[in-house]
Amino acid sequence: MTGATRVVVIGHGMVGARFADDLHARDRDGRFDVTVLGAEEYEPYNRVLLSEVVAGKIDVASLSLPRTVRARTRVLPGRACVALDRSGRVAVDSDGGLHPYDVAVLATGARARIPDLHGFGPDGELPAGVHALRTLDDAREIVAATVNARVAVVVGAGVLGLEVACGLARRGLAVTVVHGGPHLMDRQLDAGAAATVASGLATLGIGLRVAARTQEALVHDARVAGIRLEGGEVIACELLVLAAGTVAETRIAQLAGLDVGRGIVVGPGLATPADPRVFAIGDCAQPPEGGTGLIAQGWDQARRLAISLTVGPVGPDEPGGAVDAGAPDPVPLRAGGTDVVRLKAAGLDVVSMGVSGSRRAEISGSRSVLLSDPVAGRHVEVVVADGRVVGATCVGAGPVAADLTAAYTHGTPAPSDPAQLLVRPVAGAPVPAASPTLMPDRTTVCRCNGVTKGEVVACWREGHDTVEEVARATRATTGCGGCTDMVCGLLDWLATTDPERSSRVSGGLSGGRAAR
C-alpha cells in the first residue's frame, strides 16, 4: 500500500459518527484518511431521545453525542453526498466537491415514512400542523406546535408513536393514537401484552384506535383540522404527528447501481455484493440476518466493520479483512442482544427482546412462562431454549425486566424451572443494592454500550467528574438514556465517599447533571 487508505463515510448520524470514532480508535498507525459527509448541519446527536425532547424531559443540548478528537479525519456537515461514482471511486457532495475513496461506507440511515393520504400534496408536501419525527428540526417544530395546539393525533402505535403520544399528553394535550395493525406495538408484543399497555394508555388519558386506517387528512386554510378513518369516523386535531415507521435511505446506492431491497443489500462482512469496496451499515443496510431498526445493531455493525478494516494490510486491492476476535479493542463491546426494545415513556414501562409473543413458536423445543395481571398493569413472558433465555416481554415489571435483559444479553444459564425467572433475580444479573458500595464492579450500568460500574469508577479516578465527561470516556448515557440516573447516582456516591476529590468536583457535578 502506498499512502493512507482513503475512507469516505456517507452519513454523519449516530452510526456514521460511531464508525468514524471506532475506526480512529483502532487505527494506531495512522493508516487511514477519513472524510465524513453529513447531510445535516449539526454535530451528531442522539436521535433515539428525540421523543424525550417532545415530552419536555430533556432539552436539545442534551442530545449532543461525545466526539473523539480525531487526527486524519475531516467532517463536512451540511455536505450531503449526491452521487457515488464507483468506476472512478469518487463521492460527489452537494457543493460539487469530489472525494476520492478506496473504501466507501454508506451510513445514510432512514427517513420517516409519510403515508399517502388525501389532503397531502402531490409530492408528499405536508399541511401546517402535520409533522413526522425523525430529525432534530422535526422535534423542534413539534415542540413549537404544542404551544397553541390542544388536541393531537399520532398515527402509528409502534415504540416511537407511543413515546410521542405520552410526551404530548405530558405537555397537556388531549391525544389519540391511531394504528392500522391488530394491536399496538404489534412487531414486539402479542395481543395479551398489548392489551395491558393499552390499559396503561387509558389511565394516562390517551385514546386509542387499533385496526383503524387513516384515509384522509382534513385540511382547512392550509392547516390540518383532523383526520378521517376508513369507515368514516372523524377525529379532530390541531396537531398530527406521523410515526408510521421509516424507509431506508437508499437513493445513493440505487444511483450507483448497487443491489437494493428493503435496504442496501450487504453480505455477512457488510460489503455490497456488487462492489467489495462499498459497505453499508445502520438503518440503510439490509444484512443477511435482517435489520432491527435499533441503534444497537447499527453500533455493532460500526464496530465490526472498524475491526475488519484495521486487521492486516488494507490497501486499494484489499478493502476488507477478516475479523480478528483476539485483537485488542479499545471500543466498549456489547455482549449481544442488539434487539432489546425499550419504551421510553412516562407512565409506561415496556421491554421486549428476542423471541417473544407469537414468534415463540419459531423456536422448537422452547418453553415459555407467562404471568399476566392486567388489573395491576403487569404482563411478563419468558421464553427459554437450550438452557438460555431467548426472548422476553415485560410490561409494568421494571426490576424483572432488568434481570431478564441481563440474562438475555449475557447468555446467563436459566434455571431448570423457567418460572423462577419471574420471582427471583437471575443468577449473575445485577442485584439491586441499597448502596453502590454493594454493587460489584462488573455490574452493567449502560446496557447500550456495555459500560460497567467499574469503568465509571475508573473514569472518576482519572478525573472525569461529570456525566458529560463520563459519556465522552465510556459512551454511557449516549444510547437510550435509561442509565443516566444511575450514572448520576454513582457520581454522587463517589463525590461523597472520596473526600480527597469531593470538594473539587462539587460544582462540576451539578452542572454536568443539569446539562443532561
C-alpha positions as CSV (number, residue, x, y, z in Angstrom):
1,M,0.0,0.0,0.0
2,T,1.3,3.4,-0.9
3,G,0.0,6.3,1.3
4,A,-3.0,6.2,3.5
5,T,-6.2,4.3,2.7
6,R,-8.9,6.9,1.9
7,V,-12.2,6.2,3.6
8,V,-15.3,8.2,2.8
9,V,-18.2,7.8,5.2
10,I,-21.5,8.9,3.7
11,G,-23.7,10.0,6.7
12,H,-22.9,11.7,9.9
13,G,-25.6,10.3,12.1
14,M,-25.3,8.1,15.2
15,V,-23.9,5.1,13.2
16,G,-21.7,7.0,10.8
17,A,-20.1,9.0,13.6
18,R,-19.7,5.9,15.7
19,F,-17.9,4.1,12.8
20,A,-15.5,7.1,12.3
21,D,-14.7,7.0,16.1
22,D,-14.3,3.3,16.2
23,L,-12.0,3.3,13.1
24,H,-9.9,6.1,14.7
25,A,-9.7,4.2,18.0
26,R,-8.2,1.1,16.2
27,D,-6.1,3.0,13.7
28,R,-3.0,3.1,15.8
29,D,-0.6,3.5,12.9
30,G,-2.4,6.3,11.1
31,R,-3.1,4.2,8.1
32,F,-6.5,5.8,7.2
33,D,-7.6,9.2,6.0
34,V,-11.3,9.6,6.7
35,T,-13.8,12.0,5.2
36,V,-17.3,12.1,6.7
37,L,-20.1,13.7,4.6
38,G,-23.2,14.8,6.6
39,A,-26.5,16.0,5.2
40,E,-27.4,17.9,8.4
41,E,-25.6,21.0,9.6
42,Y,-25.5,19.7,13.1
43,E,-22.9,17.7,15.0
44,P,-24.0,14.1,15.6
45,Y,-26.9,13.9,18.1
46,N,-28.9,11.1,19.8
47,R,-31.9,10.5,17.5
48,V,-33.2,7.9,20.0
49,L,-34.0,10.6,22.5
50,L,-36.0,13.0,20.2
51,S,-39.2,11.8,21.8
52,E,-37.8,12.9,25.2
53,V,-37.4,16.4,23.7
54,V,-41.0,16.3,22.6
55,A,-42.0,15.3,26.1
56,G,-40.0,18.2,27.6
57,K,-38.0,15.8,29.7
58,I,-34.6,16.9,28.2
59,D,-33.5,19.9,26.1
60,V,-32.0,19.9,22.7
61,A,-28.5,20.5,24.0
62,S,-28.6,17.1,25.9
63,L,-28.8,15.3,22.5
64,S,-25.2,16.0,21.6
65,L,-23.1,12.9,21.3
66,P,-19.5,12.9,22.6
67,R,-16.9,13.1,19.8
68,T,-13.3,11.9,19.8
69,V,-10.7,14.5,18.6
70,R,-9.6,12.7,15.5
71,A,-6.4,13.1,13.5
72,R,-6.6,12.4,9.8
73,T,-10.4,12.8,9.9
74,R,-12.3,15.7,8.4
75,V,-16.1,16.1,9.0
76,L,-18.1,18.1,6.5
77,P,-21.5,18.8,8.0
78,G,-24.2,20.2,5.6
79,R,-22.4,18.5,2.6
80,A,-24.7,15.6,1.6
81,C,-23.4,13.0,-0.8
82,V,-25.4,13.2,-4.1
83,A,-23.6,10.6,-6.1
84,L,-21.2,7.7,-5.8
85,D,-19.1,7.1,-8.9
86,R,-17.9,3.6,-8.4
87,S,-15.9,3.4,-11.6
88,G,-13.9,6.5,-10.6
89,R,-14.1,5.7,-6.9
90,V,-15.3,9.2,-6.1
91,A,-18.1,10.5,-3.9
92,V,-19.7,13.8,-5.0
93,D,-21.2,16.1,-2.4
94,S,-24.0,18.7,-2.7
95,D,-21.4,21.5,-3.2
96,G,-19.8,19.8,-6.1
97,G,-16.9,18.6,-4.1
98,L,-15.1,15.4,-5.2
99,H,-13.9,12.9,-2.6
100,P,-11.8,10.0,-3.9
101,Y,-12.0,6.8,-1.9
102,D,-10.5,3.4,-1.5
103,V,-13.4,2.4,0.8
104,A,-16.8,3.9,0.9
105,V,-19.2,3.4,3.9
106,L,-22.8,4.2,3.4
107,A,-24.4,5.2,6.7
108,T,-27.3,7.2,5.2
109,G,-29.9,5.9,7.7
110,A,-33.6,6.1,7.1
111,R,-36.3,8.7,6.6
112,A,-39.7,8.9,8.1
113,R,-42.5,7.0,6.2
114,I,-45.1,9.5,5.0
115,P,-48.5,7.8,4.5
116,D,-50.1,8.5,1.1
117,L,-53.2,10.4,2.4
118,H,-55.8,12.6,0.7
119,G,-55.1,16.1,1.9
120,F,-51.3,15.9,1.5
121,G,-49.6,17.5,-1.5
122,P,-48.9,15.5,-4.7
123,D,-45.3,15.2,-3.8
124,G,-45.9,14.5,-0.1
125,E,-46.0,18.1,1.0
126,L,-47.4,18.3,4.5
127,P,-50.0,20.9,5.5
128,A,-49.3,23.1,8.5
129,G,-49.7,21.2,11.8
130,V,-48.5,17.9,10.3
131,H,-45.1,16.6,11.3
132,A,-43.0,13.5,11.2
133,L,-40.4,12.9,13.9
134,R,-37.0,11.8,12.6
135,T,-34.7,14.8,12.9
136,L,-33.7,17.5,15.4
137,D,-35.6,20.1,13.3
138,D,-38.7,17.8,13.4
139,A,-38.6,17.7,17.2
140,R,-38.2,21.5,17.4
141,E,-41.2,22.0,15.1
142,I,-43.4,19.7,17.1
143,V,-42.5,21.4,20.4
144,A,-43.3,24.8,18.9
145,A,-46.6,23.5,17.6
146,T,-47.7,22.4,21.1
147,V,-47.7,26.0,22.3
148,N,-51.0,26.6,20.5
149,A,-52.4,23.1,19.9
150,R,-54.6,21.4,22.5
151,V,-55.7,18.3,20.6
152,A,-53.3,15.9,18.8
153,V,-53.5,12.7,16.8
154,V,-50.5,10.4,16.5
155,V,-50.6,8.0,13.5
156,G,-48.7,4.8,14.4
157,A,-48.6,2.8,17.7
158,G,-45.1,1.5,17.5
159,V,-42.5,2.4,20.0
160,L,-42.0,5.9,18.6
161,G,-45.7,6.6,18.3
162,L,-46.4,5.7,21.9
163,E,-43.4,7.7,23.2
164,V,-44.6,10.7,21.3
165,A,-48.2,10.3,22.4
166,C,-47.1,10.1,26.1
167,G,-44.9,13.1,25.6
168,L,-47.7,15.2,24.1
169,A,-50.0,14.1,26.9
170,R,-47.3,15.2,29.4
171,R,-47.5,18.6,27.8
172,G,-51.2,18.8,28.5
173,L,-52.6,17.9,25.0
174,A,-55.5,15.6,24.5
175,V,-54.1,12.7,22.4
176,T,-55.5,9.9,20.3
177,V,-53.3,7.2,18.8
178,V,-54.4,5.6,15.5
179,H,-52.9,2.4,14.4
180,G,-53.6,0.2,11.4
181,G,-52.3,-3.1,13.0
182,P,-54.3,-5.5,15.0
183,H,-52.9,-4.1,18.3
184,L,-50.3,-1.6,19.4
185,M,-46.6,-2.5,19.1
186,D,-47.6,-5.5,17.0
187,R,-44.0,-6.0,15.9
188,Q,-42.9,-6.7,19.5
189,L,-45.9,-7.6,21.6
190,D,-48.7,-10.2,21.4
191,A,-52.3,-9.4,22.0
192,G,-52.2,-10.0,25.7
193,A,-49.2,-7.8,26.4
194,A,-50.6,-5.1,24.1
195,A,-53.9,-5.1,26.0
196,T,-52.0,-4.4,29.2
197,V,-50.2,-1.5,27.6
198,A,-53.5,-0.2,26.2
199,S,-54.9,-0.1,29.7
200,G,-51.9,2.0,30.7
201,L,-52.6,4.4,27.9
202,A,-56.2,4.7,29.0
203,T,-55.0,5.5,32.6
204,L,-52.9,8.3,31.1
205,G,-56.0,9.7,29.3
206,I,-54.7,8.7,25.8
207,G,-57.3,7.5,23.3
208,L,-56.5,4.5,21.1
209,R,-57.9,3.3,17.7
210,V,-56.4,0.0,16.5
211,A,-57.1,-1.9,13.3
212,A,-58.1,1.6,12.0
213,R,-56.6,3.0,8.9
214,T,-56.3,6.7,8.3
215,Q,-57.9,7.6,4.9
216,E,-57.7,11.4,4.8
217,A,-56.1,14.4,6.5
218,L,-58.8,17.1,6.8
219,V,-57.3,20.5,5.9
220,H,-58.8,23.9,6.4
221,D,-57.0,27.1,5.2
222,A,-53.8,25.0,4.5
223,R,-53.8,23.7,8.1
224,V,-54.7,20.3,9.5
225,A,-58.1,20.2,11.2
226,G,-58.5,16.5,11.7
227,I,-58.4,13.0,10.1
228,R,-60.9,10.7,8.6
229,L,-60.6,7.0,9.2
230,E,-61.7,4.3,6.8
231,G,-65.3,3.7,7.8
232,G,-66.0,7.4,8.2
233,E,-65.0,8.3,11.7
234,V,-63.6,11.8,12.0
235,I,-61.1,12.8,14.8
236,A,-60.5,16.5,15.1
237,C,-56.9,17.7,15.8
238,E,-54.7,20.7,15.6
239,L,-51.5,18.7,15.6
240,L,-50.9,15.5,13.6
241,V,-47.7,13.5,14.2
242,L,-46.8,10.8,11.7
243,A,-45.0,7.9,13.4
244,A,-45.7,5.2,10.8
245,G,-42.3,3.7,10.6
246,T,-39.2,4.5,8.4
247,V,-37.9,3.8,4.9
248,A,-34.2,3.0,4.4
249,E,-32.4,5.8,2.6
250,T,-31.1,4.0,-0.5
251,R,-31.1,6.7,-3.2
252,I,-27.4,7.0,-3.5
253,A,-26.9,3.2,-3.6
254,Q,-29.6,2.9,-6.3
255,L,-28.0,5.6,-8.4
256,A,-24.7,3.8,-8.0
257,G,-26.1,0.5,-9.3
258,L,-25.9,-1.4,-6.0
259,D,-28.4,-4.1,-5.0
260,V,-31.3,-2.6,-3.0
261,G,-34.2,-4.5,-1.4
262,R,-35.8,-3.0,1.7
263,G,-32.3,-1.6,2.3
264,I,-28.9,-1.7,0.7
265,V,-28.1,-5.4,0.4
266,V,-24.9,-6.4,2.1
267,G,-23.2,-9.7,3.0
268,P,-22.0,-11.0,6.4
269,G,-19.0,-8.7,6.2
270,L,-21.2,-5.7,5.4
271,A,-19.8,-5.3,1.9
272,T,-22.2,-4.8,-1.0
273,P,-22.2,-7.9,-3.3
274,A,-21.6,-5.7,-6.4
275,D,-18.6,-3.8,-5.0
276,P,-16.4,-5.1,-2.2
277,R,-15.1,-1.6,-1.7
278,V,-18.5,-0.2,-0.7
279,F,-20.1,-1.1,2.6
280,A,-23.4,-0.2,4.3
281,I,-24.2,0.0,8.0
282,G,-27.1,1.1,10.2
283,D,-30.7,1.7,9.1
284,C,-29.9,1.9,5.4
285,A,-28.4,-1.6,5.3
286,Q,-30.1,-4.9,4.7
287,P,-27.8,-7.6,6.2
288,P,-28.5,-11.3,5.9
289,E,-30.0,-11.5,9.4
290,G,-32.3,-8.6,8.6
291,G,-32.5,-5.2,10.1
292,T,-34.0,-4.5,13.6
293,G,-34.2,-0.7,13.2
294,L,-32.5,-0.4,16.6
295,I,-29.4,1.7,17.2
296,A,-27.6,-1.2,19.0
297,Q,-27.5,-3.2,15.7
298,G,-26.0,-0.2,13.9
299,W,-23.4,0.4,16.5
300,D,-22.5,-3.3,16.4
301,Q,-22.1,-3.1,12.7
302,A,-19.9,0.0,13.0
303,R,-17.6,-1.8,15.5
304,R,-17.4,-5.0,13.3
305,L,-16.5,-3.0,10.2
306,A,-13.9,-0.9,12.0
307,I,-12.3,-4.2,13.3
308,S,-12.4,-5.7,9.8
309,L,-10.8,-2.8,8.1
310,T,-8.0,-2.4,10.6
311,V,-6.8,-6.0,10.7
312,G,-3.9,-6.7,8.4
313,P,-2.8,-4.7,5.4
314,V,-5.7,-2.7,3.9
315,G,-5.0,-1.1,0.6
316,P,-6.6,-0.4,-2.8
317,D,-6.8,-4.1,-3.6
318,E,-7.6,-5.2,-0.1
319,P,-10.6,-3.1,1.2
320,G,-11.7,-5.7,3.7
321,G,-10.2,-8.2,6.1
322,A,-11.1,-10.9,8.5
323,V,-12.2,-10.0,12.0
324,D,-9.6,-10.9,14.5
325,A,-11.5,-11.8,17.6
326,G,-8.3,-11.7,19.7
327,A,-7.2,-8.2,18.6
328,P,-7.2,-5.6,21.4
329,D,-10.4,-3.5,21.1
330,P,-10.5,-0.1,22.8
331,V,-14.2,0.3,22.0
332,P,-16.6,-0.9,24.6
333,L,-18.3,-4.1,23.4
334,R,-21.8,-5.3,24.0
335,A,-22.2,-8.9,24.8
336,G,-25.1,-9.3,22.4
337,G,-28.8,-8.7,22.3
338,T,-29.0,-5.9,19.8
339,D,-32.7,-6.4,19.5
340,V,-33.8,-5.2,23.0
341,V,-36.6,-2.8,22.6
342,R,-37.4,-0.3,25.5
343,L,-40.4,2.1,25.5
344,K,-39.2,5.4,27.0
345,A,-42.5,7.0,28.1
346,A,-43.6,8.4,31.5
347,G,-46.3,6.1,32.9
348,L,-45.5,3.1,30.6
349,D,-42.8,0.5,31.3
350,V,-42.3,-1.9,28.4
351,V,-39.3,-4.0,27.4
352,S,-39.2,-6.7,24.7
353,M,-36.3,-8.8,23.5
354,G,-35.6,-11.7,21.2
355,V,-38.3,-14.3,20.5
356,S,-41.5,-13.4,22.2
357,G,-45.2,-13.2,21.7
358,S,-46.4,-15.1,18.6
359,R,-42.8,-15.7,17.5
360,R,-42.1,-18.1,20.3
361,A,-43.4,-20.9,18.1
362,E,-40.4,-20.4,15.8
363,I,-38.0,-22.0,18.4
364,S,-38.5,-25.7,18.5
365,G,-38.2,-27.2,22.0
366,S,-38.6,-23.9,23.7
367,R,-40.5,-23.4,26.9
368,S,-42.4,-20.3,27.9
369,V,-43.8,-19.0,31.2
370,L,-46.4,-16.2,31.4
371,L,-47.6,-14.0,34.2
372,S,-50.5,-11.8,33.2
373,D,-52.1,-9.4,35.7
374,P,-53.8,-6.7,33.6
375,V,-55.5,-5.2,36.7
376,A,-52.1,-4.4,38.2
377,G,-50.8,-3.4,34.7
378,R,-48.3,-6.2,34.6
379,H,-47.6,-8.8,31.9
380,V,-44.4,-10.9,31.9
381,E,-43.4,-13.7,29.5
382,V,-40.1,-15.5,29.3
383,V,-39.0,-17.9,26.6
384,V,-36.2,-20.4,27.3
385,A,-34.4,-22.7,24.9
386,D,-31.3,-24.8,25.4
387,G,-30.9,-23.5,28.9
388,R,-30.8,-19.9,27.9
389,V,-33.3,-17.0,27.8
390,V,-34.0,-16.4,24.1
391,G,-36.8,-13.9,24.5
392,A,-38.9,-12.0,27.0
393,T,-41.7,-9.4,27.2
394,C,-42.1,-7.3,30.3
395,V,-44.9,-4.8,30.8
396,G,-45.0,-2.9,34.2
397,A,-42.3,-5.1,35.7
398,G,-39.1,-3.0,35.7
399,P,-36.9,-5.0,38.1
400,V,-37.8,-8.3,36.4
401,A,-37.1,-6.7,33.0
402,A,-33.6,-5.6,34.2
403,D,-32.8,-9.1,35.3
404,L,-34.1,-10.7,32.1
405,T,-32.3,-8.2,29.9
406,A,-29.1,-9.1,31.6
407,A,-29.8,-12.8,31.2
408,Y,-30.6,-12.4,27.5
409,T,-27.7,-10.2,26.5
410,H,-25.1,-12.1,28.5
411,G,-26.4,-15.6,27.9
412,T,-26.8,-16.4,31.6
413,P,-27.8,-20.0,32.2
414,A,-31.5,-20.2,33.0
415,P,-32.8,-22.3,36.0
416,S,-34.4,-25.7,35.2
417,D,-37.8,-24.3,36.1
418,P,-38.2,-21.1,34.0
419,A,-41.0,-19.9,36.4
420,Q,-38.2,-19.0,38.8
421,L,-37.2,-16.2,36.4
422,L,-40.3,-14.4,37.3
423,V,-39.9,-14.4,41.0
424,R,-36.2,-14.1,41.8
425,P,-33.2,-12.3,40.3
426,V,-31.3,-14.2,37.6
427,A,-28.0,-15.7,38.7
428,G,-25.2,-13.4,37.6
429,A,-27.6,-10.5,36.9
430,P,-27.1,-7.1,38.6
431,V,-28.6,-7.3,42.1
432,P,-30.3,-4.2,43.4
433,A,-28.4,-2.8,46.3
434,A,-29.1,-0.2,48.9
435,S,-25.8,1.5,48.2
436,P,-23.4,1.5,45.2
437,T,-20.8,0.2,47.7
438,L,-22.6,-3.2,47.5
439,M,-22.7,-3.3,43.7
440,P,-19.9,-5.4,42.1
441,D,-17.7,-3.6,39.7
442,R,-18.8,-5.9,37.0
443,T,-22.4,-4.6,37.3
444,T,-23.6,-3.3,33.9
445,V,-24.6,0.3,34.2
446,C,-25.2,1.2,30.5
447,R,-26.5,-1.8,28.5
448,C,-26.5,0.0,25.2
449,N,-22.7,0.4,25.3
450,G,-21.7,-2.4,27.8
451,V,-20.3,0.0,30.4
452,T,-19.9,-1.3,34.0
453,K,-19.8,0.3,37.4
454,G,-16.0,-0.4,37.5
455,E,-15.5,1.6,34.3
456,V,-17.4,4.6,35.7
457,V,-15.4,4.5,38.9
458,A,-12.2,4.3,36.8
459,C,-13.3,7.4,34.9
460,W,-13.8,9.2,38.1
461,R,-10.3,8.3,39.3
462,E,-8.9,9.6,36.1
463,G,-10.5,13.0,36.7
464,H,-13.8,12.6,34.7
465,D,-16.2,14.2,37.1
466,T,-19.4,15.0,35.2
467,V,-21.9,13.0,33.2
468,E,-20.7,14.6,30.0
469,E,-17.1,13.6,30.8
470,V,-18.1,10.0,31.6
471,A,-20.1,9.9,28.4
472,R,-17.1,11.0,26.4
473,A,-14.8,8.5,28.0
474,T,-17.1,5.5,28.1
475,R,-20.2,6.4,25.9
476,A,-22.5,5.6,28.9
477,T,-25.8,7.6,28.6
478,T,-25.5,8.0,24.9
479,G,-27.8,5.3,23.8
480,C,-31.4,5.0,25.1
481,G,-30.6,7.3,28.0
482,G,-32.1,4.9,30.6
483,C,-28.8,4.8,32.6
484,T,-28.4,8.5,33.1
485,D,-29.9,8.4,36.7
486,M,-27.7,5.5,37.6
487,V,-24.6,7.3,36.4
488,C,-25.6,10.5,38.2
489,G,-26.1,8.4,41.4
490,L,-22.7,6.8,41.1
491,L,-21.0,10.2,40.7
492,D,-22.9,11.5,43.7
493,W,-21.8,8.5,45.7
494,L,-18.2,8.9,44.6
495,A,-18.2,12.6,45.5
496,T,-19.4,11.6,49.0
497,T,-17.1,8.6,49.5
498,D,-13.9,10.1,48.0
499,P,-13.0,13.0,50.4
500,E,-9.8,13.9,48.6
501,R,-11.7,14.9,45.4
502,S,-15.3,15.7,46.5
503,S,-14.6,19.4,47.2
504,R,-13.0,19.8,43.8
505,V,-16.0,18.4,41.9
506,S,-18.9,19.6,43.9
507,G,-19.7,22.4,41.4
508,G,-18.9,20.5,38.3
509,L,-21.1,17.5,39.1
510,S,-24.3,19.5,39.4
511,G,-23.5,21.4,36.2
512,G,-23.0,18.1,34.3
513,R,-26.3,16.7,35.6
514,A,-28.2,19.8,34.6
515,A,-27.0,19.5,31.1
516,R,-28.4,16.0,30.8
